[in-house]
């Protein structure tokens, strides 16, 4: 048997050879957790629940969208780093649409009730279910508490995820789900249709009548909760974008031969009849109904003047309230159309390569300096960034395509 002093020396040696940063990071994280306790207690979380939730939990530094260390790039989320054609993959859409039709038949009675009560089409609800967990067949890989704690501690939106973490603890305190079963995506969304804790707080529903709001294993509860969240949707700026019954999410359109690509975006929304007057027509030679012409819509072109174009209604913004990414909402809307028997996009994706996050951030900074961009510097080339770029291209006297490339970045560097 080894003497105790010798064992103590071995333990000390082991500590000395460990990287000092590991001790510092662990200690700081534990201090951060302890500082969280008063807020959790004020929300009604017991100390026993708090300690059980964080027992053995350390930050997961492999998650996407963390604040990058100096000189590095963060791991981005798929909606912003994949090309539109890779994200809205036709083969995947076909498979999910086929399964969605089968689930529409299997859960017809519940979907009938949900649709009548909330006015949200069953195809949209099925589209979210299919996109989020492949109709429940994809098992969420992460400990939700660890994910939310990591994002609140190391992420880009610390305050946002701190609030979500506190409400996750409240869900555990109230006994809605066991800690071992609280699994999530990399962003902390849980259940069959991936709801964040505050979404559960605001919209989760006991639709099957068993006395529990169960988004983890009850399909009726999960689908009804999803519909309810769309019916109560708020835009990121707090404005009402609740689902409008009877209105599509949007339409694929054919672009006129010549048009101003800086007309893209929510700020340029206008009645559909005005878009028709500008030369936009529906794909596959379809016609807008007279009753649709006064509906407001905005132009969406994820690949600038290349690839498909869409006129998106307010219901597209309701979908974005579920995941604030254009490609996510477009995926769900298109999948819903395909479940209903619709066709693939008429115009194929141009298969352009997205710019690197750090290059888009530099582009946004330079566009800001020129007074053309007034949104977040986040490395995501969304509608506002594309419009600002198009305005710069127009100012530079070149043909504008509203799609960011390395040539555009070089031109911006030379302009300053």
Helices and strands as residue ranges (DSSP letters): H 4-17, H 20-42, H 47-54, H 78-81, H 84-87, H 90-106, H 108-118, H 122-133, E 142-143, H 144-154, H 158-173, G 179-181, E 183-184, H 197-203, H 219-231, E 250-254, G 261-263, G 266-268, E 270-271, H 272-277, E 281-282, G 283-285, G 290-292, E 296-300, E 309-312, H 314-320, H 326-339, H 357-369, H 383-395, H 406-414
